[in-house]
Amino acid sequence: MENNQKYNFTAGSYKRNFYGKDYEYKSFVPFSVNRPYEWRDKRMPVLLEEAMRLVGELNAYSTLVPDVDFFIQMHVLNEAVKSSRIEGTRTGMDEAILPKEEVNPEKRDDWAEVQNYIKAMNYSIGRLSGLPISMRLLQEVHKVLLSGVRGEAKQPGEVRTMQNWIGPSIQAANFVPPNPDDMLDALKDLELFWHNKGLNMPHLIKMAISHYQFETIHPFNDGNGRIGRMLITLHLIELGILQKPTLYVSDFFERNKGKYYDALTFVRERNDMDQWISFFLTAIIETAKKGKKTFEDIIELRKKYDKHIMGFGKRIKLANLLLLTLFSDPAITVAGISKKLGISISSSNTLANLLEKEGILKEMTGFSRNRVFVLHEYVHLFEK
């Protein structure tokens, strides 16, 4: 990569601070990223080319698949589950699709955090049409993410005004981000980096550096990991790399959680940005492959469903309409069917029973009343 301004990358430096009157600690102050970056890993161009090719193929699928907007909501749900799981929640896809009243009371806090992530992601994507990626946007999204859940006491929508850390205490912290004053300077630099079109830097490289820097700055009291991972998808959309929000890397990060944290840490400890960028590009490559395969599986599953409902006679149209809504929200009650389709409870019950008999729907409660039906094979496509 050719740049007029070449430099050796240095992640930052440690700064002495005081916590209270007696305890001294060191926070990490990241150096500016709003400058050219020169990689040294000779594999980088190959990874970059492969990542862009596969993302392009995924983007093509998202524009060709009929009714793709229905399926995108399941991609968002899957991202919400996996990104939240990295932070310690234990809600799976099978629970996340259920209405609140069907979730075990002991698990409802985790469930609520996943639902907030979905709201925050949908809000952020909608907001992009009128507001570019900025701290203002991320603060709005952060407010949606933390409102009404366990993080609501941690200043939703506001950057932190006190020192935070990663670990059980500041004395035993794994990492101490910059203090609030240094944090504000670093955020200004990061925003300039986001909008600096003069850097002539490949988009995916820029996104990798951006994610690292955001997580290092750690600008919020809670939710930094989730907001930072949302930021990846928002960049893909804002930059026009994706026309639809169909690529979410949290699944790869969750399955490689230890390597994910190590790769971020090695930038700070070893000034090794190349290894992080390589890990990030690998995540993009594997996620794009998996996303494309999921679309292919959805197409095949729809063909299978179409064959099953051919014998439904006058109920074929209703069955098709119901299936379309279930691609966005794959769990439903008989009352829900009645409301969505505008038909009687009796007709809704008959339709649900027909779809269950064909193996398309699966009843989850085991009850004779207030039954919950799930488009189970479809949900499993996102659990692979």
CORFEN-V639000 format. One record per run of one state. SS is the DSSP state (alpha for helix, beta for strand, coil for the rest). FROM is the first residue (numbers start at 1). TO is the last residue. If there is no record, write none. Layout:
SS_FROM_TO, SS_FROM_TO
This chain:
coil_1_11, beta_12_19, coil_20_22, beta_23_30, coil_31_43, alpha_44_64, coil_65_67, alpha_68_86, coil_87_92, alpha_93_96, coil_97_99, alpha_100_102, coil_103_104, alpha_105_127, coil_128_134, alpha_135_146, coil_147_149, alpha_150_153, coil_154_165, beta_166_166, coil_167_174, beta_175_175, coil_176_179, alpha_180_195, coil_196_196, alpha_197_199, coil_200_202, alpha_203_217, coil_218_223, alpha_224_238, coil_239_249, alpha_250_255, coil_256_256, alpha_257_270, coil_271_272, alpha_273_326, coil_327_330, beta_331_333, alpha_334_341, coil_342_344, alpha_345_357, coil_358_361, beta_362_363, coil_364_371, beta_372_374, coil_375_375, alpha_376_381, coil_382_384
